[in-house]
């Protein structure tokens, strides 16, 4: 009885396998795109978050106390040296006139005392005046010299305060925020506007400190955002990690990207040693209930047949992943043709027609038609 059961099971299995092969061969030739497996160096990577930041982002403050009579609008593009705010200078103009008058008066007084010193010296020589009187006059002259210096210093101070009534942009950028309002009395040190430099933008990303040795060898990092993707040059590594997060800052040069300040981005960072591996695009992987597999194209006579090979998926980098066959007696090699499009409904052993590009694949050209 057991022998009959075994024979029956073996016959059913054989019929099933044969039927599956016949079923696959009865399918029309599937149109597929292929690529060759290549051996390349791959390294494990992680994606980290970051933000596009400005190298210069400052709140411009008043350096004197006065009433605000002019202020640039939000969104205004300014060049370095452009006036972005104007303060009332009436009181300072009055102080400036007073300071000029004091300088003039002190200079006149000094000239008078200098003449007095000369006159007293002549009188002393002729013994018509006491030497103590000459000494007193010389002392008054020296004090007058100091008063001239002090008066000039006060004048310069008022001139400087007058220059502060015109608040100029320290760098080119855009007015991102108005902190004060027209007519408001601002005091020394109070912020009026926020000025953000929009050229030469950078990205600030925080990466695990363990990635530091790999970052030292890298020159660029791949970046992605809602506005696109690209490669950014590493500008600065800050080898100091936060004791809680164990993350260090990396600055990327974003001057070639037209991305706004404050945009959230992701950067790809290597966090392990690279290794030589067989690599295929992620599109080559077929994920079904039994696990991951790829379809290799084998040429049998004049036919091209697809062979389904279960694989283990290893490390990935960019669009590539490393693979290794788990099928007993089957070895994947560099140069093997692997299906990257058209494998969704492909069956093991099915005939295929290789198309050169995706347009030909989608268009449904006859496999015998010359491309």
C-alpha positions as CSV (number, residue, x, y, z in Angstrom):
1,X,0.0,0.0,0.0
2,X,2.8,2.4,0.9
3,X,4.6,1.5,-2.3
4,X,1.5,2.3,-4.4
5,X,1.1,5.6,-2.6
6,X,4.7,6.6,-3.2
7,X,4.4,5.7,-6.9
8,X,1.2,7.7,-7.2
9,X,2.8,10.8,-5.5
10,X,5.9,10.6,-7.7
11,X,3.7,10.4,-10.9
12,X,1.6,13.4,-9.8
13,X,4.7,15.4,-9.0
14,X,6.3,14.5,-12.3
15,X,3.1,15.5,-14.1
16,X,2.9,18.8,-12.2
17,X,6.5,19.7,-13.0
18,X,6.1,18.7,-16.6
19,X,2.8,20.6,-16.8
20,X,4.4,23.7,-15.3
21,X,7.2,23.6,-17.9
22,X,4.7,23.0,-20.7
23,X,2.5,25.8,-19.3
24,X,5.5,28.2,-19.3
25,X,6.5,27.3,-22.8
26,X,2.9,27.9,-24.0
27,X,3.1,31.5,-22.9
28,X,3.9,34.0,-25.7
29,X,7.4,35.4,-25.6
30,X,7.4,38.1,-22.9
31,X,9.0,41.4,-23.7
32,X,11.7,42.3,-21.2
33,X,14.5,44.8,-20.6
34,X,17.7,43.3,-19.3
35,X,21.0,44.4,-17.7
36,X,24.2,42.6,-17.0
37,X,25.2,41.7,-13.4
38,X,28.4,43.6,-12.5
39,X,30.9,43.2,-9.8
40,X,31.5,46.4,-7.9
41,X,32.3,47.8,-4.5
42,X,29.3,48.5,-2.3
43,X,29.2,50.0,1.2
44,X,26.4,50.0,3.7
45,X,24.7,53.4,3.9
46,X,22.2,55.2,6.0
47,X,20.0,58.2,5.2
48,X,20.2,61.1,7.6
49,X,18.1,64.2,7.9
50,X,19.3,67.7,7.4
51,X,18.3,71.3,6.6
52,X,19.4,73.8,4.0
53,X,20.8,76.7,6.0
54,X,22.4,80.1,5.2
55,X,26.0,80.9,6.0
56,X,24.9,84.3,7.2
57,X,21.5,84.6,8.9
58,X,21.4,87.7,11.2
59,X,19.0,89.9,13.1
60,X,20.1,93.4,12.3
61,X,19.9,95.6,15.4
62,X,19.9,99.3,16.0
63,X,23.2,100.8,17.3
64,X,21.5,104.0,18.6
65,X,18.2,104.8,20.2
66,X,15.8,106.7,17.9
67,X,12.5,106.6,16.0
68,X,12.3,104.3,13.0
69,X,11.2,106.3,9.9
70,X,12.0,103.8,7.1
71,X,12.3,100.0,6.9
72,X,12.7,97.6,3.9
73,X,9.8,95.3,3.2
74,X,9.8,91.6,3.7
75,X,11.1,89.8,0.6
76,X,13.3,92.7,-0.5
77,X,16.6,91.6,-2.1
78,X,19.4,93.8,-1.0
79,X,23.1,94.0,-1.8
80,X,25.9,94.6,0.6
81,X,25.9,98.2,1.7
82,X,22.3,98.9,0.8
83,X,20.2,101.0,3.3
84,X,17.6,98.7,4.9
85,X,16.5,101.0,7.7
86,X,16.5,104.7,8.4
87,X,16.3,106.3,11.9
88,X,15.4,109.8,12.8
89,X,18.5,112.0,13.0
90,X,17.2,115.4,14.0
91,X,18.5,115.3,17.6
92,X,21.9,114.0,16.4
93,X,22.1,116.8,13.9
94,X,21.7,119.3,16.7
95,X,24.4,117.5,18.8
96,X,26.6,117.5,15.7
97,X,26.4,121.3,15.4
98,X,27.1,121.7,19.1
99,X,30.1,119.4,18.8
100,X,31.5,121.4,15.9
101,X,31.1,124.6,17.8
102,X,33.0,123.1,20.8
103,X,35.8,122.1,18.6
104,X,36.1,125.5,17.1
105,X,36.0,127.2,20.5
106,X,38.6,124.9,22.0
107,X,40.9,125.6,19.0
108,X,40.5,129.4,19.3
109,X,41.3,129.1,23.0
110,X,44.4,127.0,22.3
111,X,45.7,129.5,19.8
112,X,45.3,132.3,22.3
113,X,47.2,130.4,25.0
114,X,50.0,129.5,22.5
115,X,50.5,133.2,21.8
116,X,50.4,134.0,25.5
117,X,53.2,131.4,26.1
118,X,55.4,133.2,23.5
119,X,54.6,136.6,25.0
120,X,55.4,135.4,28.5
121,X,58.7,133.9,27.4
122,X,59.8,137.3,26.0
123,X,58.8,139.0,29.2
124,X,60.7,136.5,31.3
125,X,63.8,137.0,29.2
126,X,63.6,140.8,29.8
127,X,62.8,140.1,33.5
128,X,59.5,141.9,33.2
129,X,57.5,138.9,34.3
130,X,57.9,136.2,36.9
131,X,58.8,132.6,35.7
132,X,55.9,131.3,37.7
133,X,53.5,133.2,35.5
134,X,55.0,131.6,32.4
135,X,54.7,128.1,34.0
136,X,51.0,128.8,34.7
137,X,50.4,129.9,31.1
138,X,52.2,126.8,29.7
139,X,50.0,124.6,31.9
140,X,46.8,126.3,30.7
141,X,48.0,125.8,27.1
142,X,48.6,122.1,27.6
143,X,45.1,121.7,29.2
144,X,43.7,123.5,26.1
145,X,45.4,121.0,23.8
146,X,43.6,118.2,25.7
147,X,40.3,120.0,25.4
148,X,40.7,120.3,21.6
149,X,41.4,116.5,21.4
150,X,38.4,115.7,23.6
151,X,36.1,118.1,21.6
152,X,37.2,116.4,18.3
153,X,36.6,113.0,19.8
154,X,33.0,114.0,20.8
155,X,32.5,115.3,17.3
156,X,33.7,112.0,15.8
157,X,31.4,110.1,18.2
158,X,28.4,112.2,17.0
159,X,29.4,111.7,13.4
160,X,29.5,107.9,14.0
161,X,26.0,108.0,15.6
162,X,24.8,109.9,12.6
163,X,26.1,107.2,10.3
164,X,24.2,104.6,12.4
165,X,20.9,106.3,11.5
166,X,21.3,104.7,8.1
167,X,21.3,100.9,8.8
168,X,23.2,99.2,5.9
169,X,23.1,95.5,4.9
170,X,26.4,93.8,6.1
171,X,25.9,91.2,3.3
172,X,23.7,90.6,0.3
173,X,20.5,88.7,1.0
174,X,16.8,88.9,1.4
175,X,14.7,90.6,4.2
176,X,13.1,87.5,5.8
177,X,11.3,89.2,8.7
178,X,10.4,92.6,10.0
179,X,10.9,92.6,13.8
180,X,10.2,96.3,14.3
181,X,7.6,98.6,12.7
182,X,7.6,102.1,11.2
183,X,7.2,104.8,13.8
184,X,8.5,102.6,16.6
185,X,11.1,103.9,19.0
186,X,14.0,101.5,18.9
187,X,16.7,101.4,21.5
188,X,20.4,100.4,21.2
189,X,20.7,96.7,20.5
190,X,17.0,96.0,19.6
191,X,16.5,94.0,16.5
192,X,14.7,95.5,13.5
193,X,14.9,93.0,10.6
194,X,16.1,89.5,9.9
195,X,18.5,89.4,6.9
196,X,19.3,86.0,5.3
197,X,22.0,85.4,2.7
198,X,20.5,83.2,-0.1
199,X,23.6,82.7,-2.1
200,X,26.2,80.1,-1.2
201,X,23.7,78.1,0.7
202,X,24.8,75.2,2.9
203,X,23.2,72.1,4.3
204,X,23.5,71.1,7.9
205,X,23.2,67.3,8.5
206,X,23.8,65.3,11.6
207,X,25.4,61.9,11.2
208,X,26.5,59.1,13.6
209,X,30.0,59.8,14.9
210,X,31.0,56.3,13.9
211,X,30.7,57.4,10.3
212,X,33.6,59.9,10.8
213,X,36.4,57.8,9.2
214,X,34.3,57.1,6.2
215,X,33.3,60.7,5.7
216,X,37.0,61.7,5.8
217,X,37.5,59.6,2.7
218,X,34.4,60.9,0.9
219,X,34.2,64.1,-1.0
220,X,30.5,64.2,-1.9
221,X,27.2,63.0,-0.5
222,X,24.1,62.2,-2.3
223,X,21.2,64.4,-1.2
224,X,17.4,64.3,-1.8
225,X,14.5,66.6,-1.1
226,X,11.0,67.3,-2.2
227,X,12.5,69.4,-4.9
228,X,14.8,66.8,-6.4
229,X,18.1,65.1,-5.8
230,X,21.8,65.4,-6.6
231,X,25.3,65.3,-5.2
232,X,26.7,67.9,-2.8
233,X,30.3,68.5,-1.9
234,X,31.3,68.1,1.7
235,X,32.4,71.5,2.9
236,X,33.1,71.0,6.6
237,X,33.3,68.1,9.1
238,X,32.8,68.9,12.7
239,X,34.3,66.0,14.6
240,X,32.5,66.7,17.9
241,X,29.4,64.7,18.8
242,X,26.6,65.5,21.1
243,X,27.0,63.4,24.2
244,X,23.3,62.4,24.2
245,X,22.6,61.8,20.5
246,X,26.2,60.8,19.5
247,X,25.7,62.8,16.2
248,X,28.2,65.1,14.6
249,X,27.5,67.9,12.2
250,X,28.5,67.9,8.5
251,X,28.2,71.0,6.3
252,X,27.5,70.5,2.6
253,X,28.0,73.0,-0.2
254,X,24.6,73.7,-1.7
255,X,25.6,76.6,-4.0
256,X,24.8,74.6,-7.1
257,X,21.2,73.8,-5.9
258,X,18.3,76.2,-6.3
259,X,16.8,75.1,-3.0
260,X,15.4,77.6,-0.5
261,X,16.8,78.2,2.9
262,X,15.0,76.0,5.5
263,X,14.2,73.1,3.2
264,X,14.4,69.7,4.8
265,X,16.7,67.2,3.0
266,X,18.1,63.7,3.4
267,X,21.8,62.8,2.8
268,X,23.2,59.4,2.2
269,X,26.2,58.5,4.4
270,X,28.4,55.4,4.4
271,X,28.5,53.7,7.8
272,X,30.7,50.7,7.0
273,X,33.5,49.3,4.9
274,X,33.0,48.8,1.2
275,X,33.2,45.2,-0.2
276,X,33.3,43.7,-3.6
277,X,30.0,42.1,-4.6
278,X,27.7,41.1,-7.4
279,X,25.3,44.0,-7.9
280,X,22.0,44.6,-9.8
281,X,19.5,47.4,-9.8
282,X,16.8,47.2,-7.3
283,X,14.3,46.9,-10.2
284,X,15.7,43.5,-11.0
285,X,14.4,42.0,-7.7
286,X,11.1,40.1,-7.9
287,X,9.4,40.0,-4.5
288,X,6.8,37.2,-4.2
289,X,5.5,35.1,-1.4
290,X,8.4,32.7,-1.6
291,X,10.9,35.5,-1.2
292,X,13.2,37.6,-3.4
293,X,14.4,36.3,-6.8
294,X,15.8,37.4,-10.1
295,X,15.2,36.1,-13.7
296,X,18.3,35.2,-15.6
297,X,18.2,34.9,-19.4
298,X,19.6,31.7,-20.8
299,X,20.1,31.2,-24.5
300,X,19.0,27.7,-25.6
301,X,19.4,27.2,-29.3
302,X,17.5,30.1,-31.0
303,X,15.3,30.6,-27.9
304,X,15.9,32.9,-24.9
305,X,14.4,31.6,-21.8
306,X,14.0,33.1,-18.3
307,X,15.3,31.2,-15.3
308,X,14.0,32.2,-11.9
309,X,16.7,32.1,-9.3
310,X,16.0,32.7,-5.6
311,X,18.5,35.2,-4.1
312,X,19.7,36.6,-0.8
313,X,19.7,40.4,-0.9
314,X,22.7,42.0,0.8
315,X,23.8,45.6,1.2
316,X,22.5,48.4,-1.0
317,X,24.0,51.6,-2.2
318,X,22.2,54.1,-4.4
319,X,20.2,52.1,-6.9
320,X,22.3,48.9,-6.6
321,X,21.9,45.9,-4.2
322,X,24.2,43.0,-3.8
323,X,22.7,39.5,-4.5
324,X,23.8,35.9,-4.1
325,X,22.0,32.8,-5.4
326,X,20.3,30.5,-2.8
327,X,19.4,27.9,-5.5
328,X,21.5,24.7,-5.1
329,X,23.9,24.2,-7.9
330,X,23.2,27.7,-9.4
331,X,25.8,30.4,-9.4
332,X,25.3,34.0,-10.5
333,X,28.3,35.5,-12.3
334,X,29.3,38.9,-13.5
335,X,28.0,39.4,-17.0
336,X,24.8,37.3,-16.6
337,X,21.8,38.9,-18.2
338,X,19.2,39.8,-15.6
339,X,15.6,41.1,-16.3
340,X,15.0,44.5,-14.9
341,X,11.6,45.2,-16.5
342,X,8.8,42.9,-17.5
343,X,9.4,40.3,-14.8
344,X,6.1,40.9,-12.8
345,X,4.2,38.0,-14.6
346,X,7.2,36.1,-15.9
347,X,7.3,32.4,-15.3
348,X,10.3,30.1,-14.9
349,X,11.2,28.7,-18.3
350,X,9.1,31.2,-20.3
351,X,10.4,32.4,-23.6
352,X,11.4,36.1,-23.7
353,X,12.1,38.8,-26.3
354,X,14.7,41.3,-25.2
355,X,13.9,44.9,-25.9
356,X,16.5,47.6,-25.9
357,X,14.6,50.3,-24.0
358,X,11.5,50.8,-21.9
359,X,9.6,52.6,-24.8
360,X,9.9,49.4,-26.9
361,X,8.8,47.3,-23.9
362,X,5.7,49.4,-23.2
363,X,4.7,49.8,-26.9
364,X,4.2,46.1,-27.3
365,X,6.3,45.7,-30.5
366,X,6.4,42.3,-32.0
367,X,9.5,40.4,-30.7
368,X,10.5,39.6,-34.3
369,X,10.3,43.2,-35.4
370,X,13.7,44.8,-35.8
371,X,14.3,47.5,-33.2
